[in-house]
Amino acid sequence: MLSIDWRASAAYDHTKIIPAAGFAWDYLRRNDDYHRDFRAIVRKKEPSMDRLDAFTRRWGVRFPARSEHPAGS
């Protein structure tokens, strides 16, 4: 768990200068439901498109396409 005091306004000074994506990540990294859903996705070697789409809709994030690796590399 985080070691900052979430009630101290100084702990959030950085949110005044970060872009929207950084602000969103600051929220998600503290969210236990997001972490649970993310772990469920990454445990699958190749999650189904339906599962990835549901995750994307719920959390508003996308995974970049994975590059294909040649056999043996």
KACORBEL-V487307 format. One record per pair of residues at least 4 apart in sequence whose C-alpha atoms are under 8 Angstrom apart, sorted by the first residue. I is the first residue (numbers start at 1). J is the second residue. D is the distance in whole Angstrom. If there is no record, write none. Layout:
i=<I,I>
j=<J,J>
d=<D,D>
This chain:
i=<2,4,5,6,7,8,9,12,14,15,18,18,19,20,21,22,23,24,25,26,27,28,28,29,29,31,32,33,34,34,35,36,37,37,38,39,40,41,41,41,42,47,47,48,49,50,51,52,53,54,55,55,55,56,56,56,57,69>
j=<30,11,11,11,11,12,13,16,18,23,22,23,23,24,25,26,27,28,29,30,31,34,35,34,35,35,36,37,38,59,39,40,41,55,42,43,44,47,51,52,47,51,52,52,53,54,55,56,57,58,59,60,61,60,61,62,61,73>
d=<8,7,7,7,8,8,7,8,7,6,6,6,6,6,6,6,7,6,6,7,7,6,8,8,7,6,6,6,6,7,6,6,6,7,6,6,7,6,8,7,8,6,7,6,6,6,6,6,6,6,6,8,8,5,5,6,8,6>
